Amino acid sequence: RPPVPPPPGAPTARLGGVTDLHWDRHYVPGSEAAGGDPLCCRGATRPGPGGAGGGGEYGKCDLPLHTIEALLGGVPSAATFAAAYWTGDIPGGDVWQQSRQDQLLALRTVGGVLRRYLGDLPVYPAVGNHEATPVNAFPPPYVQGNQSSAWLYDAMAQAWQDWLPPSGGGTLRAAGFYTARVWPGLRLVSLNMNFCSQANLGGVINSTDPAGQLQWLVGVGGAAEQAGEKVRAGGGIGHIPPAHCLHSWSWNGGGIVSRFEGTIAAQGGGHTHVDEFEMFYDEETLGGAVSVAFVAPSVTTYINLNPGYRVYEVDGAYPGSSHAVLDHETFILNLTEANAPGAEPRWQRLYRAREAYGLPSAFPADWDQLIRRFQDDERLFQRFWFLFHKGHPPHEPCLAACKAALLCGGGTGRSADPSLCQPLRPARGGPRIQALWWQRRLC
């Protein structure tokens, strides 16, 4: 039962989305912005022009706290939003010098900033891979003692308790995932996608379902189906997009999405820092798009990006609502303008999806057709490439191999899925495409 457009005059709702804030508490305006360190824009100021900008900097740099505050202070009144999603990666990228105390400081500081600017707006967080130290270290929950992640999950449950129902605390403290009712008829599932990460050494112990999270998701989906609820789930809200997961997890998760295609209203996440989407198709025929995961752009600039955030327009709360995404907007801070002498930070809308891509609606079938249109419409694809990088694309153009990598490797929510490579012209080998696609990972 594919979704249908809402009736004329039906209520809609706006949902805010921020991901990958990456607060660098050692960011120093005027410091070296292009050094040899893994993370720049920190340390002593340097004489002359070319130092780190006051609001952020293109390059291997994360963000000062005042830019995050400017974002939250500059969004429309919280009264215009029904809820907000905060999908992880709070600390900066200086992973070699972080302690548990540093991670907890970032969790509480940035959480306090969201609470201060968003007031009583419900916020639904997800855990990112940078919340752990060492980075990407998420052992299975049956690992106990000092080597477990209990220190992080307990702190999250305490910091987020005002946003989440008491029922969500049990699974959050156990393994970093939970479910909550957003409004009548719509249920949110926040997954700990770090269990599926190829960078998580805990996956060596169990790469299929180490926390029983996918089995739990099946139970939540079944209960929602019986209750007539819609779910925001699948790849999230969650931090890591499904196609970046371990093969077994990704394909099992895709099976769940296919099974509950009539219940899952939308998926969303972050992690890649760029503005993209991933498709899910009918498992048996691969002939019908059943879901789309919207990968929101990062707040941080790392690497060479404008800061950005996402706003979703969804079918609202009324009997018979699909609760599906109807459109989305991406807002950015143009750093070239923001770092000019005397300039004030000015967040501006970069684009609205349906307008930019000429979509009749924003349902899965429309995004599937868009991928096929990219194949033949080079001008449209280059527009996607520009928006993919939040209005600050790299100097190197995206030509045939690059384009194939995006359309094939990034066009599916199943890891290492060659199905979308087959209709590409000219035909390109799946391994070559996958190699090109993985080269662009940022985190």
BELRAJO-V524131 format. One record per residue. N is the residue number from 1. SS is DSSP state (~ for helix, > for strand, _ for the rest). OMEGA is omega in radians with two decimals (999 if undefined). Layout:
n ss omega
N SS OMEGA
N SS OMEGA
This chain:
n ss omega
1 _ -3.13
2 _ -3.13
3 _ 3.10
4 _ 3.13
5 _ 3.13
6 _ 3.11
7 _ 3.13
8 _ 3.12
9 _ 3.13
10 _ -3.12
11 _ 3.03
12 > 3.13
13 > 3.11
14 > 3.13
15 > 3.11
16 > 3.12
17 > 3.04
18 > -3.13
19 _ 3.05
20 _ 3.11
21 _ 3.07
22 _ 3.08
23 > 3.04
24 _ -3.09
25 _ 3.08
26 _ 3.11
27 > -3.13
28 _ 3.04
29 _ -3.12
30 _ 3.13
31 > -3.11
32 _ -3.07
33 _ -3.05
34 _ -3.12
35 _ -3.10
36 _ -3.12
37 _ 3.10
38 _ 3.09
39 _ -3.07
40 _ -3.14
41 _ 3.13
42 > -3.11
43 _ -3.04
44 _ 3.04
45 > -3.14
46 _ -3.14
47 _ 3.05
48 _ -3.12
49 _ 3.06
50 _ 3.12
51 _ -3.13
52 _ 3.13
53 _ -3.09
54 _ -3.09
55 _ -3.04
56 _ -3.06
57 _ 2.99
58 _ 3.13
59 _ -3.10
60 _ -3.05
61 _ 2.96
62 _ -2.91
63 > 2.94
64 _ -3.07
65 ~ -3.08
66 ~ 3.07
67 ~ 3.06
68 ~ 3.10
69 ~ 3.12
70 ~ 3.08
71 ~ -3.07
72 ~ 3.10
73 ~ -3.08
74 ~ 3.12
75 _ 3.09
76 _ -3.10
77 _ 3.12
78 ~ 3.14
79 ~ 3.14
80 ~ -3.14
81 _ 3.05
82 _ -3.13
83 > 3.08
84 > 3.06
85 > -3.13
86 > -2.88
87 _ 2.81
88 _ -3.03
89 _ -3.08
90 _ -3.10
91 > 3.07
92 _ -3.06
93 _ 3.12
94 _ -2.96
95 ~ -3.08
96 ~ -3.08
97 ~ -3.08
98 _ 3.05
99 _ 3.08
100 ~ 3.11
101 ~ 3.09
102 ~ -3.11
103 ~ -3.14
104 ~ 3.06
105 ~ 3.12
106 ~ 3.13
107 ~ -3.07
108 ~ -3.11
109 ~ -3.11
110 ~ 3.05
111 ~ 3.09
112 ~ 3.09
113 ~ 3.10
114 ~ -3.11
115 ~ -3.11
116 ~ -3.07
117 ~ -3.09
118 ~ 3.04
119 _ -3.07
120 _ -3.14
121 _ 3.08
122 _ 3.12
123 > -3.12
124 > -3.08
125 > 2.97
126 _ -3.09
127 _ 3.12
128 _ -3.11
129 ~ -3.14
130 ~ 3.10
131 ~ -3.13
132 _ 2.93
133 _ -0.04
134 _ -3.13
135 _ 3.12
136 _ -3.09
137 _ 3.14
138 _ -3.14
139 _ 3.07
140 _ -3.05
141 _ 3.09
142 _ 2.97
143 _ -3.02
144 _ 3.04
145 ~ -3.03
146 ~ -3.14
147 ~ -3.12
148 _ 3.07
149 _ -3.08
150 ~ -3.14
151 ~ -3.12
152 ~ -3.10
153 ~ 3.11
154 ~ 3.13
155 ~ 3.11
156 ~ 3.13
157 ~ 3.12
158 ~ -3.08
159 ~ -3.04
160 _ -2.98
161 _ 3.13
162 _ -3.11
163 _ -2.96
164 _ 3.08
165 _ 3.13
166 ~ -3.12
167 ~ -3.14
168 ~ -3.04
169 ~ -3.07
170 ~ 3.14
171 ~ 3.10
172 ~ 3.13
173 ~ -3.10
174 ~ -3.01
175 ~ 2.97
176 _ 3.07
177 _ -3.09
178 > 3.00
179 > -3.12
180 > 3.08
181 > -3.13
182 > 3.00
183 > -3.10
184 _ 3.13
185 _ -3.12
186 > 3.14
187 > 3.11
188 > 3.01
189 > 3.08
190 > -3.08
191 _ 2.98
192 _ -3.05
193 ~ 3.12
194 ~ 3.07
195 ~ -3.14
196 ~ -3.02
197 > 3.06
198 _ 3.13
199 _ -3.12
200 _ -3.11
201 ~ 3.06
202 ~ 3.10
203 ~ 3.08
204 ~ -3.13
205 _ -3.12
206 _ -3.10
207 _ -3.04
208 _ -3.13
209 _ -2.96
210 _ -3.12
211 _ -3.06
212 _ -3.02
213 ~ 3.13
214 ~ 3.07
215 ~ 3.07
216 ~ 3.14
217 ~ 3.08
218 ~ 3.12
219 ~ 3.11
220 ~ 3.12
221 ~ 3.12
222 ~ 3.12
223 ~ 3.11
224 ~ 3.12
225 ~ 3.13
226 ~ -3.12
227 ~ -3.11
228 _ 3.12
229 _ 2.94
230 > -3.03
231 > 2.85
232 > -2.98
233 _ 3.12
234 _ 3.08
235 _ 3.06
236 _ 0.79
237 _ 3.08
238 _ -3.00
239 _ -3.02
240 > 3.10
241 _ -3.04
242 ~ -3.09
243 ~ 3.10
244 ~ -3.08
245 > 2.96
246 _ -3.02
247 ~ -3.06
248 ~ 3.13
249 ~ -3.06
250 ~ -3.09
251 ~ 3.04
252 ~ 3.08
253 ~ 3.09
254 ~ 3.08
255 ~ 3.10
256 ~ 3.11
257 ~ 3.14
258 ~ 3.14
259 ~ -3.06
260 _ -3.09
261 _ 3.12
262 _ -3.11
263 _ -3.12
264 > -3.09
265 > -3.08
266 > 3.03
267 > 3.12
268 > 3.13
269 > -3.10
270 > 3.00
271 _ -3.05
272 _ -3.13
273 _ -3.12
274 _ -3.01
275 _ -3.02
276 > 3.10
277 > 3.13
278 > -3.05
279 > 3.02
280 > -3.07
281 > 3.07
282 _ -3.02
283 _ -3.02
284 _ -3.04
285 _ -3.01
286 _ -3.04
287 _ -3.12
288 _ 3.11
289 > -3.10
290 > -3.12
291 > 3.07
292 > 3.05
293 > 3.12
294 > -3.14
295 > -3.02
296 _ 3.12
297 _ -3.10
298 _ 2.94
299 _ -3.12
300 _ 3.12
301 _ -3.01
302 _ -0.11
303 _ 3.01
304 _ -3.11
305 _ 2.92
306 _ 2.99
307 > -3.11
308 > 3.00
309 > -2.97
310 > 2.98
311 > 3.11
312 > 2.94
313 > -3.06
314 > 3.02
315 > -2.92
316 _ -3.07
317 _ 3.04
318 _ -3.12
319 _ 3.13
320 _ 3.14
321 _ 3.04
322 _ -3.06
323 _ -3.11
324 _ 3.03
325 > 3.13
326 > 3.14
327 > 2.97
328 > -3.14
329 > 3.03
330 > 3.12
331 > -3.12
332 > 2.91
333 > 3.12
334 _ -3.04
335 ~ 3.11
336 ~ 3.09
337 ~ -3.04
338 ~ -3.10
339 _ 3.06
340 _ -3.12
341 _ 3.09
342 _ -3.08
343 _ 3.03
344 _ 3.11
345 _ -3.12
346 _ 3.09
347 > -3.05
348 > 3.12
349 > 3.10
350 > -3.14
351 > 2.94
352 > -2.91
353 ~ -3.05
354 ~ 3.12
355 ~ -3.07
356 ~ -3.04
357 ~ 3.12
358 _ -3.11
359 _ 3.07
360 _ 3.03
361 _ -3.12
362 _ 3.12
363 _ -3.08
364 ~ -3.11
365 ~ 3.14
366 ~ 3.13
367 ~ 3.05
368 ~ 3.12
369 ~ 3.13
370 ~ 3.10
371 ~ -3.14
372 ~ 3.08
373 ~ 3.09
374 ~ -3.09
375 ~ -3.01
376 ~ -3.07
377 _ -3.06
378 ~ 3.13
379 ~ 3.11
380 ~ 3.12
381 ~ 3.14
382 ~ 3.02
383 ~ 3.07
384 ~ 3.13
385 ~ 3.10
386 ~ -3.12
387 ~ 3.06
388 ~ -3.13
389 _ 3.09
390 _ 3.06
391 _ 3.11
392 _ -3.08
393 _ 3.09
394 _ 3.14
395 _ -3.12
396 _ 3.14
397 _ 3.08
398 _ -3.08
399 _ -2.91
400 ~ -3.09
401 ~ 3.10
402 ~ -3.13
403 ~ 3.12
404 ~ 3.12
405 ~ 3.13
406 ~ -3.07
407 ~ -3.11
408 ~ -3.08
409 ~ -3.09
410 _ -3.06
411 _ -3.12
412 > 3.13
413 _ 3.12
414 _ -3.10
415 _ 3.11
416 _ 3.12
417 _ -3.08
418 _ -2.96
419 ~ -3.12
420 ~ 3.11
421 ~ -2.97
422 _ -3.09
423 _ -3.10
424 _ 3.12
425 _ -0.15
426 _ -3.12
427 _ -3.13
428 _ -3.10
429 _ -3.14
430 ~ -3.13
431 ~ 3.14
432 ~ 3.13
433 ~ -3.14
434 ~ 3.12
435 ~ 3.11
436 ~ -3.11
437 ~ -3.11
438 ~ -3.14
439 ~ -3.03
440 _ -3.11
441 _ -3.13
442 _ -3.04
443 _ 999
